[in-house]
Amino acid sequence: MKHLKAMGLLLMVVFISCEKKNNSTTQLEINKRTTSTDENRYYDSLFSWYKKKDYARLGKEIKEPAEESKEKTAVLNLYKGYVYLHQSRFDSAQVFFNKALQGLNTKLLQREMYYGLKGAAESFSKMGKFDAAINLQYKALDFLEKSDLTDKNRLYYSTIGNLGINFFLNQDYNKSELYGDKALAYFAKVKDSLNLAYFESAKAVMLFQDDKFEASVQLAKHSLELRKKLKDISGQAESNNNIAIAYMGLKNWDLALEYLYTSEKLFLSGGNNKEVPITIMHNIAHCLKEKNNIDGALAKYELAYKIAQSKKMQNESRISLQQLSKLERIKGNYKEALVYYMKYSKTKDTLFNIQKEKAIQDVSTKYETKQKEEKIKLLQKDKQLAQNQRWMYVVTILFLIITGSIAVAYFVFRSRKNQELFLVDKKLHESEIERLKIEMELKRKALDNFTDKLLTKSEIINELEQKLNSFNVDHDDAIHSRNIGELSKMKILTEEDWFLFKEYFDKVYPGFIPHIRKKHNNLTPGELRMLLLIKLNLDSFEVASILGISAESVKKGRYRLKKKLELIDEDLNAHIQSLSF
């Protein structure tokens, strides 16, 4: 079920990228331009290709201005951003959106300014930077309130709905429900079937995430009916997929596959967007796996991985590799499973490092922001204090009789300020402690992930060894010897593994290993490794698996270790857990 939940969240990102086609001939989104120059007509032609989602034609129509013009360059950068966004080149799209927003500041370019904020938010959302996307969508709402765009209400509630989607992706479910329901209520009231279908589709995925599968099915089906009437092919494909994942939650794999294949077919016939999203490939593969069609599931996951790699989509690559490793193990192809697992592990480590850096950066940013805010407050207080002092000098000259009272007031003020400074320092100290706690937790998770990787590697190698030992040695002696030779190269805990393990361990328990070696210099390398694994609270079976020895050997090793640590009645595990330096 966790796998299905992850796919549901991925699909929400697909919603963000889906453009809603407006077939209205009234050009409701075009703001009231005061002139009808050739330049404005050119802007309108670019906008029309964008609304038709004909990005190939849009890219051809973008021509560099003959002479330098800040406004025209900004408009061209805007549509370049949308072309790159359509190509899933999100970093490049973000660069052009940022450039566009710097130049789209005239009253005649209100439409372009709104779509610049909208595009930049989409790009951030596709990259998983939901806080940045939410910030831009709030700016878009503020901009719409001050603008005189003809259809500002529809654009306003469309932004409200997308804001709800990003809050959902950022796991702020209360705000997500609040904004999502506002958008649905508005578009139902004005009978805007296009936007109603779009946000119903998003709401269906939210219900799926909340395990409300039946309600999710009904809402997604209603969205599909609306899109059929609108002849919205890409929208129908999306709704079919949403119905499918709800049926997957209900474990109705046959019905889920039926909707998924329909969704796949619709995406392949979807005009300018003929590419099937990786999420749908994952969904199909998952259903095939549940129906024991392992070969079919493998083929889909392999295709999804290939596309994800070409687009540098790390999270989708990680999911594909993880499932490929599991399927190869089911088929008994342990060597292939190990290869996929190693690739998955590297991708997982990369994502973990990205998350770690983001978490530390967020904490540091909050810490620095808090410092700046407190310094500003202090500066303001100092400025106020200076003004009070000047006033005090004037009052002293004019009213010598009250000099003593003013002096007392001054000292009281300084005392309060010192108390405020103490409270500020205390808050900053608490922020620093919180940052260090988060950093230590991340280091602990890194050590746990590495230990888990060693255990999984050992498990796969043991299965491979059992497979090889089952061969007929007399008839397959050459093959057996070669495979045993390959297996011998994959030691359970290699020197490289040991080196990395010590690096992770030292980050969580700094100084522990040198102190142990100094205090118990008679410990062998093998005994030291066993001690460190026991420190991580691993049981004897897990220690044996990682060290590549038998349970009996672990038992004997524990006895020797207890003897060298000079323990008589004390429990070995409890003693090692209590050690700290």
N, C-alpha and C positions, 0 to 999 in steps of 0.2 A: 504493500500500500504506500510506503514511503516513496518508492520509485514512481508510482502514479502521481503522487502529490507533487514531486519535483517536476514531472512533465506538465502538470497543470500550471505551475508557476512559470515555466518556460513559455507556455502558450500565451500567458498574459502579455509577455513581451512582444509576441506576434501581433496582439491587438494594437499595441502602441504604434506599430509600424504600418498598420493597414490604413490606407487613405480612403476617406469616404467620398465616393463620386457624387457630384451634385449635377443632375441633369436639367436643373431649372434654367430657363432661357432668360430669366430676369436679372441674372448676374447679381444676386443679392449680396455677395461678399465684396463686390467692387465698391470702394468708397467713392464719395462724391468728389470727383476731380473737377477743378475749376477751368481746366483747359482741355483741348483735344489735340494736343501736339502729336507729331510723329513719334516722339519718345514715349509718350503715354500709351499710344496705340501699340507700340512694341512691347511695353511692359504687360499690357493686357493680353497680347498674343502668347507671351511666355506663360502667363498665369493660366490661360486656357489649356495649354499642353500639360501643365502640371495637374490641373483638375481632371483631365482625361487620363492621367497616369501614363501618358506616352513619353516615358523618360528618354527613349532613344531620340525622338523628334526634339524634345526639349534640349538635349545635349547639343544637337546640331544647330539649333536656333540661337544658342548663346554665342554672341560675337563680341569680341573686345571693342570698347568704344574707340572711335577714331581720335578723339582728344580726351585728355584726362578729365574725368568728371567723378567727383566723390560719390554722388547719388547713384549714377548709372553703374559704376563699379560695384557699389554695395548691392544693387538689385541683381546683377549678374552673379555675384558671389552667393547670394541667397539661393538662386536656382541651381548653381553648381553644387551647393550643399545638398539639395534634394536629389540630384542625380547620384551623388556618392552615397547618400543614405539608402537609396533604392538598390545600390550595388553592394550593400552591407559593408562599405568601407567607412566605418563610423568615425575613426580618428580624423580622416580627411574631411568628412562631412562637418565635423565639429569645428575644424579650422576655418572653413568657408562661412559657416553660420556666424562664428565670432567676428570675422571680418565684416560680414554684412551688417550685423547689429551696430557696429561702430559708425556706419554711414547712413543708416536708415532712421534719420531723426527729423525729417521735414514733414509738414502737415499733409503734403500731397502723397506721401509714401506710407500712409497709415496701414493700408492693407499689407504691404510688404513687411512692415515692422512687426505686425501680429504674426505673420507666417514665419518670420525669422525666429521669433521667440518660440513658436510652436515646433519648428524644425529642430532647433537646438535642444529643446526638452526631449523630443523623440530620440535624438541621437544619444543623449546621456542615458536615457532609459534603456535603450538597446545595449549599451555598454555596462548596464547594471549599476550606474551611478544615480540611484533614485533620489537621493537628497538634492543633488544638483538639478534634476529634472523637475522636482517639486518646486524648488526655488524659482525656476524660470516660468513655471505655470502660474505661480502667484503673481509674478511680474506681468504676465500676459493678462491676467484678470484686472490688475490695476490699470494697465494700459487701455483695455477695452472700456472700462468705466469712464475714462477721460476722453475717449475717441468719439468721432461722429460717423463711424462706419454704419452703413445702412442696416446691416443684419447683425448688429453687435450682440443682441440677446441670444441668438442661436449659437454664435461663436462663444459667447460667455458660458453658456451651459454645456457646450461641447468640451470646453476647457475644464469646467467643473468635473465632468465625468472622467476625463483623462487624469485629472488630479486624483480622483478616487482610485483609479487603477494603479497609479504609482504609489499611493499610500498602501494599497494592498500588497504590492510587490515589496514594499519596505516594511511589511508586517505590522503596520499600524491599522488594525482592522476596524477600530471604532470610527476613525476619520474616513476610512475607505467606504464603509457602509453609509455614512452620513452624506458624503459627496456623490457617491454612486446613485443613491436613492433620489437625491435632488435632481440629477440629470434625467433619470428615468421619468420622474413625475412631470418635469417640464415638457419633454418630448412627447409623452403620452397626451398631455393637455393640448399641445399645439398640433397633434397628429402628424408629427414628422417621422414617417416610417423608417427612413434611412438611418437616422441617428438612434431611434428607438431600438431597431434591430441590432445596431452596433453595440449599444450599452447593455441590452438584454443578453447578448452573447458573452460580454465580459462578466455580467452578474452570474451567468450560468456556471462559469469557471469558479467564481468565488463560492457559490453554493457547493460545488464539487469539493473544494478545499475544506469545507465545513462538514463533509460527509453527508450532505443532504442530496443524495444522488437522484432520487425520484423528482424532487423539485428542480434540480439541475437539468434533467432530461426534458421536463415540460417547458421550461423557459427557453432552452436551446431550440426545441422544436418550433416554438412560436417565432423565435428569431428567424429560423429557416423559412417559415411560411411567408413572413414579410419580405425576405430577400428574394424569394422566388417571384413574388409579385413585382418586385423592383428589377428583376432580371440581373441581379448583382451576383456574377459568377464567383468572384473571389470571396464574397461574403457568404455565399452558400457553402463553399468549401470549408470555410472557418466554422460555420454552424454545424455542419455534418461532423466535423472533428470533435466539437464540443459535446454533441450527443454521444459520440463514440466513447469519450473518456468517462462520461457519466455511466454508461453501460459497463465500462471496464471496472468502475467502482462497485457495480452490482455483480461483477464476475460473469457477465453474459458476453463471453468472448466472441461467439458467432455473430450476434447482432452488432457488437462493437466493430468487428471486421467489415461487416457489410457497409456501415456508415463511413469507415475509414477509407475503404476502396473507392467509395463515391467521392469523398473529399479529395483523394489523390487524383482521381480522374478530372475533377473540376479544376484543381490547381494547374494541371497540365494543359488545360484548354483555356486558361484564364487570361487571354489577350497578351498584354505586355509582361505579365508576371507568371511565366510558365514554369516556375521552379517550385517543387514540393518542399515545404518547410521540414527541417530535420526532426522537429517534434512529431510530425505525423509519421515519419519513417520509424521513429522510436516506438510510437504507439502500435503500429502494425507489427513490428518485430516482437513487442511484448505479448500481444495477443497470440501470435504464432507460437511463441515459446510456451504459453499456457495451454495451447492445444497440442503440445508435443511435436510441433513441426520445427524441429531444431535447425535443420538445414535452411529452411525459409527464413527463420529468425536471424541466423548467422549472416545470410546474404544481405538482409535489410540493414543490420547493424554495421556491416562492413561498408556499405554504400554511404550510410549516414556519417561514419567516421571519416571516410575519404573527403566528403563535402565539407565537413566541419574543419578538417585540417587545412583544406584549400582556403577557407575563409577565416582561419585562425580563431575559431570559436572554441575556446578551451573547455568551457563547462560541458558543451555538447560532445566534444571529443572524449572527455573523461567518462561521461555516461556510456558512450558507445564502447570504449575499451573495457570498462568494468563488466558490461553485459557479455561482450565477446569472450572474456576470460572465463566467466561462469559457464557459458554454453559449450566452450571447448572442453571444460572439465566434465560436463555432463556426457559429452561424446567419448570421454576417455582419452582425449588428446592433451595429455598433461604438459607436454613440452610447449605446444602452441599456447596453452592456457597460461603457462609461466611467462612467455614472451609478452602476451597481452597485458598480464598483470604488472610486469615491470614497467611497461609504457604507461599504464594507468597510474602506477605509483608515482612516476615522475611528474605526470600532469597534476596529480593530486597535491604533490609537494609544491608545485608552482602556484596552484590556486591558493594553497594554504599561506604561502609567503606573501602573495598579493593581499589576502585578507588580513594577514598579520600587519603588513605595512600600512594598510588602510586603517586598521584599528588603532595602531600606535599614532599614525598621523592625525586621526580624529581626536584622540585624547590630547596629543600635543597642541593641536589647533585650539581645542577648548581651553587648555591650560594657558596658552599664550593670549587668547582672546580675553580670558578672565583677568590676566595680568594687566593687559592694556586698559580694560574697563576700570580696574581699580586705580591704575595710575592716573587715568583721566579724572576720576572722582577726586583723587588727592590734589591734582593740579587745580581743579575747580575750587576745591576747598582753600587751597593756598591763595588763589586769586581773590577769593572772598575775604580771606584773612587779611590780605594786603589792603583791600578796600576798607576793612574795618579799622586797620591800624591808621590809615590816613585820616579817616573820620575821627579817630580817637585823638590825634594830634590837634585837629581843629577844635574839637570839643574841649581839650585840655586848656588851650590858649583862652578860649572864650569863657569857659566855666571851670576855673581852677577849684571851685568848691567841690566838684564831683569827681576829681581826679582819682581819688582812692577807689570810688565805686567802679570806675572804668577799668582800673588796674585789676580789681578782683574779677570782673567779668572776663577780662582778657585771659587771666590764668585758668579760669574755669573752662574757657573755650579750648585753650591749649591742652588741658587735661583730657577733655573729651576727644580731641583729635588724636592724642596719643593712644587712647583706648581704641579708637577706630582703626588706627594703624596696626595695633596688636591683633584685632579681629581679622583684618585683611591678611596679615602674615599667616595667621592660623588657617584661614580658608585656602590660601595658596599652598601651604604645607599639606593640607588634606588632599588637595588636587594632585600634588606630586605623589603622595602615597597611593592614591587611586590609580595613577598612571603606572606606577611600578608594579602594583598588584596585577593589573591587566597584562603587562609585559611578561611577568612571571607565569601567569596562567597560560599565555601563548607558548612560552618555552616548555611548559609541562605537557601541553597538547602535542607539541612537536616531538617530544621524547616518547609519548604514548603512541603516536602515529608510526614512528620508526620501529618501536618494539613490536607493534602489530604487524608491520611489514615483514619483520624477521620471522614472526610466527607463521604468517601466511606462506612465505617462501619455503619454510621448513615443511609445512604441510603438503605443498605441491610436490616438492622434491621427494618426500617420503612416498607419496602416491605413485610418482614416476618410478621410484626404485622397486616398489611392489609390482608394478606393471612389468618392468624388465626382468625381475626374478621369476615371473610366471612363464617366461619364454622357455622353449625346449633348448637347453644349452647344447645338446649333442648335435642337433640339426641346424641351429642358428648361432653357432659358436662365434663366428666372425661379427655378426650383427650385435650379438650380446656383448662381446668384448668392446666394440666401438661405443655402444650406448653407455656401458658401465664407465668407460673412459671419459665420456662427456659428462656423466653424472658426477664423477669424482672431482671435476673442475669446479662444480657448484657447491663448495663447502657450505655447511650450515651457517657458520659464523666466520666469514673470511676476515683477513686482516683489515681490508677496507671497511667492512661492516663494523668491526671492533673500533676502528679509528673514529668513524662517524658516530657510533654509539657513545663513545667517551665524550665527544664534542657536545652532543645533546645532553648527556648526563651532567657534565660540568656546568652547563648553563642553568640547570635546575638545582643542582647541589654543588655550588662552587667550593672548591677546596677539599671536598670529601675524599677523593681518591688519594691526593698527596698525604693527607693526615692518616688515612688507613695504612698506606704503605710505610709511613714513618713509625706508627705505633705498633704495627704487626709486620715487621720486615721479613718474617719467615713465610709469608703467604706466597704460594706459587701463582703464576699468571692465571691458570685455570681456576684456582680457588678464589682469586680476586674477582674474576668474571662472575662466578657463582654468587659471591657476596653481593655484587652490584645488582644482579637480577633479582635476588631475594629482597633487596632494598626497594625494588619496584613492586614488591608484593606479588610476584609471579609464583604459581604453585610448582611443585616438583615436575609435573608433566610438561608444563610450558618451559621450564628451565632445561629439561632434557631435550625438548624439541629444538630450542635455539642453539644449545651447545652441541647437538648431534650425538648425544650419548644415551645410554639406556637409563631407565628409571632406577635400576639397581646401582648404576654408577653414580647417579645423583645422590642416592641414599648414602653410599660410602663417602662421597665427597662432602656431604653435609656433616657426617660424623667427624671427618678429619678437620673440617673447618671449625666445628664446635670445640674440638680439642685445642686447636691453635689459638682460638680466642679465649681459652681458659674458662670455659663455661661448664659448670657442674650440674646444677639443677635448673638454671634459667633456660627458657625456650630460645632457640637460635633465632627464629623469625622475629620474636618480640625484641630481642637484644639488638638485632641489626636495624630494625625500624626505629629504635630509640636513639641510635647513634646520630650525633650532629656535631659539627665542628664550626 
